[in-house]
Amino acid sequence: MNRNPSLESLISLLDDEDEHVAVSAMAELLDREQELGEVLAELQESDDALARRRAHQLQAAITLRRRRREFAAKLDAPKVDLIDGLIDVHLQWYDNDSRPGLVRLWEDFRTEARRFPQRTLENLSYFMRKSGFSAMAETTLHPEYYCIGPVLENGVGAGSLLAGIILEIADPAFRIKLVRVMGEFALYDGDGRLLLPGRNFQVCAAPGIEHCDFWDRRMLLRFASTTLFAAAVNSDSFRYILTIAQALSGTEGDESLDYMPYPYYPADDEPEEPENSEAN
């Protein structure tokens, strides 16, 4: 197979003993992702353990970039599949998890939900309470409350995520709407009634449609992602701050994050010289 000489040269550096040399080569290869083709798959089967490990690292980085691009595209699309989007949100944080595994988890849950009628707010409230779900306040910045995997497995999640799940298990003929009322997420049935996940799935009269802020699915996905971003900042998690910021902005590479302060933007890496300093 004839390869571009410059590409071949970069590939040859993957087994370099100098970590800095290999990392620089990997960074350049990431910028030439479209040229790699089957080369990367071959490298992952290499007899050279060092080249093989770095090829796997390169593939992991490419996979994360692809996920970010796909998620950013969904946020800009006219229509979005909410569960597919929530799985994307989950994978921005738990990036080693399996998408097929999360899909199976959702399908199992939805199959269980369909064993019961989901045509009224009372139906939905009963099912969620019977299934042991409970809502946490949106101000509780725990990432697992905004990731669909642990929410379905543990039955504990942010009210916003639980509202989104309810929206998806409701009978399609029952056209409920996702709303935010005085800071709380709820489902509105169109007849002046609300289902409030944050109040143990209570069904009550709405305070008036003028108080209801109607949300679409993309808004919920952005909310979950920005809350994860806030959780990453709160925990000073460098890796997740960059990952989620790039997913939300639809950008790649450090140069696109120049609006962020040090240490998240390398351009600010070198401290400024103090004024009137004297050489020792």
N, C-alpha and C positions, 0 to 999 in steps of 0.2 A: 504494500500500500504506500503510495507516494504522499508524504506529509509536508506541510509547509516547514522549511528549515528552521525558522524562528520558533515555531510551535514545538518542533522536535527538540530544540535546544532547551526550551523551558521544561519539557517533560523529563529530559535527562537529568535535571536538577532535583527531581523529587526524592532521589535517594542520596542527596548530598548530606554528609555528616554535619555540616554547619546548619543549624536550625534556622538562622537568619536568612541564609541563602535559599533554603527550601521554602520558607514562608513567603519570601519575596516572589519566588517563582509561582507559588500557588495563587498569590494575589493577582498576578498577571494572567494566569490561566483562567481565573474566574472572570476576568474581563473579556476572555475569548471563549466563553462557554459554548457558543454556537458552533465553534470549530472542533470541539472535542469529539463529537459523534461517538463512535464505538471505542475510541481510544481509551476512555476512562474505564469502561467495562473490562477491557483487556488488562489495564494496569491493576485493577482490583483482584485479578487472578495471577499477578506476577509472582515469581519465585522469590523475588527480593522483598523481604519482610518490611523494610523501611519504606520502600516505594509503594508497597501494597497498603500500608497503614495510611500514608499520606494521600493516596488515591481515594481511600474511603473517607478521609476527612474532607477532601475536595468535593466528593459526591454529596456528603452531608450538607456542606455549605451551599451547593447548587440547589439541593432540595429545599432548604430553608428560603433561599431567594425566590424560588418558584412559588412556594406557598405565599410569600409576601405579595408577589405580583398578582397571583390569583385572587387573594383576599382584597387587595386594593381595587381590582377590577370589579369584584362583586359589589363593593360599596358604591361604585359609580354606575352600576347597571340599573336599568329601569325597573327590573323585577329581580328579587333575590329569594332563594330558598333559605328560609330562616335556619333550619336545622343544619343544613350544609354550611351555612355561615357560622353558626355557633361551634361547629366542629373546627372550622378554621380558627376561630378565636381560641379555642382550647389548645390547638396545636401551636399557636404563637407562644404559649407558656410551657406546656408539656410537650416539647418538640420531639421527644423520643417516642411518644405514643403512636399507635397505629391508627390511621384513618379507618381501614376496614373494621378494626376492633370497635371503634367508636360508633360506626354505622350499625354494627350488629347490636351494640348496647341500646341504641335508640330504637331499632326495629323491634327488639324484644319488649321494650317498654311500651311502644305504641301498640303492639299486638295485645299486650295485657290491657291497655286502656280501651281497646276496641271490644273487649269482652263485656263492657258496660255501656249503657247509653250515655252519650255526651252531648245531649241536645238542649240542656238548660244550664244556667249558672249553678243550680243546686246539684245537678248531675256531676258537674266538673268539680265543685267543692267537695262533694262526698268522696269522689275517687281520689283526689289529692290527699285528703285527710286520712282516708282508709289506707293509702299507700305509705303513710308515715312522713309526708313532706312537711317541712317547716321553713319559714323564711327568716333570713337575717337582714338587719338594717343595711341600706345601701352605703352607709358611712363606715361599715365594717370592712376594711380593706384587706380581706383575705382572698387571694387569687382563686382558691378552689371554689368559692361561692359564685364565680363568674365563668367557670369552665364546665361544660355540659357533662363530661365524664364523671367527676366526683359528685356533681349535683345529683345525677341519676343513681349513682352507686350508694351514696350516703344519705340521700333524701334531705339534704340541707343546702340551701342556696339563697342567693340574693332574690329579693322580691321581683326584680326585673326579669331575671332568668326564669323563675318559676312562672311568671306571667307569660313569657314567650313560649314555654313548654305547653301551658294550658291552651294558648292560642292554636298550637299545632295539633293537639289531640281532640279539639272540639269537632263535632260533626260539621262537615263543610256547609251543610244547609243552615247551620246555626251561625250566622254572620256576626260574631262578636268582634269588637275592636279593642286594640291595645291603647290605653290612655294613661296619662299621669295626672293625678288629682292631688293638689296641695302636697306635692313631693312624694306621693305614693303611687306605685304602679298598680293598675287594675285592669279588668276586662269589663267593657261596657256592652250591654246587650241591645242597645238601641231603643229600649223601652224605659229608660230612666233608672236602671239598676246596675250595680257594680258588684264584681267579685274581687275581693281584696286579699291577695296572697299574704301580705304582711300582717294581716289581722286574723290569722288562722283560717284563711279562705272564707271569711265572712261574706255573706250576700246582703247588700243593703241598698237603700235608695241613693241615687247620685245627687250631689248637692246642686246640680244644675249644669246643663251642657256648657254654659259659658265658663265654667270652672275646669272643664276637661280639656287637656292638651292631648290631641290625638297623635299617636306615633305610628310610623310605618316600620317595617322590618329592618330596613337599613339603619334607621335611627337607633334601634335597639342594639344592633351589632356595633355601631360606633360607640355607643354608651358603654357596652361591656368591654370593648377594647381600650377606651380611654380610662376606664376604671382600673383595668389591669396595668396600664401605663402608670397611673397614680400609685398603685401598689408597688410597682417596681421602683419608682422614685422614692417612695416612703421607706423601702427596705434597702435603698442604695444599691440596687442590683444592676450593675453596668450592662451585663449581657442582655437582660430583658428590656431595659430602657431603649437600647439601640434597636433590638429586634422589633418591638412593638411600634416604636416611632417610625421606622421604615415601612412597616406594614400599613400603618394609618396614612402616611404621606405618599405611599406608592413609589418610593424612591429607594435607591441602592447606593452604597458607597459612602464613606465618611464625608466626602465633599458636599453631599446633599444635606447634611445636618449641621451646617455652619451657623444655624440659629441657636444651637444648643451650647451651653457653657462647658468649660473644662470640668471633668475629664471626658465628656461625651463627644467633644469635637477636638480632634488632635491638633488643630491649628493653634489652639491655646495652650499647647503642651509646655512651651517654654515660658517660665515666669519672666515678667518684665524686670529690667534692671532698675533698682531704686534710684530716684533722682539724687544728684550730688554725691554719688558713691565714689569712693576713692580706692584705687588699687592698693593692695597690701604689699 
